[in-house]
């Protein structure tokens, strides 16, 4: 098959979770020198106690970050990570959304964990409205241990929300491990604005704890496992953003890790001869 990546001007990105111990400035430098054109940043914790960083509007840390990122020629693509649960209040996150826009981010990433589907869709819509005020869009990512468990669940929330700046984020491990197939992208690819590459081997975990463990420490670089990543990319629309998310595990040098991820992703993106 022939892979049709999102275009010759593709800006391959890398998620902050791939080397979350690096603060934003160091991560920007390391990612740029590994060959990445854009980065995601973790400016909000994914769960209580999870690492994250702050770059408030008007702060010296934000100014320094922008100067360094500009100097390295690397852009900020998305900001993670917001959990839309039953207690979620969109406006309470405005300072983080403003900080994201201030450093040039284009999208925000969320997951859904509220069993009240109507409230979930309403809160997702409110967050999309908040993001739109700052010129950004919002992607919802399915995860097997959350209420929005499957890719179909993500699509249902996006459709129920109805916001023009709402999309679904397809992460390789969460997409395939929770029952989706490339065929499900046919007719729905327009809803997918961002694909995160990673790989994995072996049977899918069955418990929430095992799913979390695999997502946080069991991922492989693209092409080192058995996921049909080339087929996944071929089913996406022209212009879909592509990034890599594979957390660093152990004592590997962050620069070497990100370089390996970059080169591995290029191998997936390279058209078959």
N, C-alpha and C positions, 0 to 999 in steps of 0.2 A: 504494500500500500504506500501511498505518498502522503506524507504529513504536510498539511497546509497551516503552518503557524500563523499567528495573527499579523503577519506582514513583515516586509523588509526592514521597517523602522522599529521592530520590536525592542522594547526596553526591558530586558530580563531583570527581574527583581528578586529580592531575598527577604524573607520574613525575619523580624527581630528575634523570634523564638529560636531561630537557627543558632544564635549565639547570644542568648539573653543576658549573660553576665557582662557583656560589653555595654557601657553607657552609650547614649545616642551618638556623641561625637566620635568615640572610638569605633563604634559600629559602622558609622558612615565611611570613615577612612578605610577600615578593613574591608568592607564590602566593595567599595570602589576599586581598591587595589587588587581585589580578587576578580574584577571584571564586570561586576554588576552595575547597571545603569540606574537602578532605583532600589529603595529600601522601604520596608514597613517598620514602624516603631510601636513599641508597647507603652502607651501613655496612660493605660488604665488596666488594673489587675484583672486577669481572667477568672480568678477565684480568690477567696480570702487568703492573704499571705503570699500570693504570687508576686514575683518581681515586676516592677514597672518603674517608669521614669517620668519626671515632670519637666515640662518646658513652658512655663506660663508666659502668656502674652506680655511683652514689655520687660521680661527678665533678661539678665545678663546671660544666663544659660541658653536661652532661645537665640539671642543675638549671636553668641559664639557658635552655636550649632549651625545656624544658617550660613555664617561665614565659612566654616569648615566644609560643610556640604557643597556649597557653591564652588569653593576652591578645588574640591575633589571631582566636581562635575557629576555628582550623584543627586537624584531627586527623591523626595519623599512621595511614595504612592499611597499607602494606606496606614491607618492607625487602628490598633487593637487595644483592648478587646472588651466589648460591652455585652453583658448577659441580660437579656430581656426576660426577667422573671416576674412574678406577681407583684413585687415591690418596686418595679422599675418606674422611674419618673424621668421622662426625657429631659425636661428643662434643668434638672439637677446636674446634668452633664455638660451644660453649655460652656463652662470654662475650659473643659478638655476639648470640646469641639472647636472653640475659638482658637485654642493653642494649636490644634491640628491644622486649621486653615492658615494660621500665621506662618507655619513652616512649609506651606505649599502642598499639604496632603490633598488628595483628590477623593479618597473613599474612606469610609469607616467600616469596620468589621464587627459583626454581632453574632450571637447565637440566641436561640429561643428556648426558654425553660419555664414555660407557664402553661399549665394544663387547661386554662381558660382560653380557648382559641380566639374568641372575640376580643378579649382584653389584650392578648398577645398581638393580634393584628393592629389594634388601635394604638398600642404603645410603639410598635414598629413604625406605623404611619406617622406618629408624633415625632419620632426620632428622625425619620426621613425629612419631615418638614423643618426641623431644627437644622439638619445638615444642609438642606437646600438654601437656607438663609445665608450660609457661609460658602455656598458654591460647591458643595460636596454631595456625594452619593453614599448609599449604605448597602452593604452586602450581608446577607444572612447565611451562615454556614451550618450545615447539619452535623450533628455529633451523636454517636450511638447511645450515649448516656444522658442525653438531654431530651426534652419533650419534642423538639424539632430534631428527630432522629435520622430521617432519610432525606434524600434529595427531593423526593416528592413532597415531603413535609415543607421543605424550604420553598418550593415553588408555590405551594398552597398559601403560605404566608405572604409571599410577594404578590400573588394575584389578589388575595383578600385585601391587602393594603392598597394596591392600586396607584401608588406614588410613581411618578415618572423616574425618580432617581433611586428606585429600589431594585436590587438585583440579588442573585444567588451566587455565593462563592462555592466553587467546586474544589475541594481539597482531595487529592488522590486517595488517601487512606480512608477518609470519612465517606467519600462517595462510593467506592467499591466495597468496603468492608460492611456497609450497611445496606447492601442488596441492590444498589443501582447498577445499571449497565449503560454502555455507550449509546444504545438504542434510545434511552430515555432523553438524550439530548436532542434528538431529532424533533423539530417543532418547538423546542424549548431553549435552543441555544441562545436566542436573543435575550433571554433573562439572565444568562451567565456572563458577567463582565470581568470575572477574575478567576483564574485557575491556579491552584498551588500544586506544584509537583513534589512528589515524594514517592517512595516505593516501600514494599514490604514483602515478606515471604511467609509461607505456611498458612494453616487454617486461621480463619477469623476468630478473634476472641469472643467469648459468649457472655461474660459478665461485665458489668460496668467498670469494676476495678481493673480487669484485664484490658478492657478497651482503653482506659485512661493510661495505663502503663505502656501499652503499645504506642499510643499517640505521643507520649512524652519521651519515651526512651527506646522505642523499638523500630523507628523509621530508618529506611535506607536511602541513599542517594538515588536520584532518578536513574533507572536502567539497571540497578543492582538487585532488583526483586522480580516480581512476576506480574505486576499490574500492567494493564494494556495502556500505557501512557501515550504512546504515539497515536493509537486509535482515539483516545480521549481528545487530544489536541486537534486531530483531523476533523472532529465533530463540532468544534467550536467555531464561532463566527469570526470573520476578519475584524481585527481590532481588539479582541479579547486580551486583557493583560495576563501575563504569565510570570509567576514567581516560584521560588523554591522554599520549602519549609521542612527542614530536617534538623531537629535539635542536636546540639553538640553533646555527646555523652563521653565521660571520662576525661582524660588529661590531654586530649588532642589540642594542638595549637589552633586558636580561632582562625587565623589567617589561612592556614593549610586546609582547615575544614571548609571554609567558605570558597576557597579556590577549587576544591574537589567538587563541591556542589555546583559551582558555576560550570565547570568543564563537563560534568555529568549531564547537566541539563542541556547543554549545547548538543550533546550526543543524541538526546531525545528529539531536539528541535531540528536537527539536520535532516533534510529530505533523503529518503531512501534512493539509492541509485538504480 
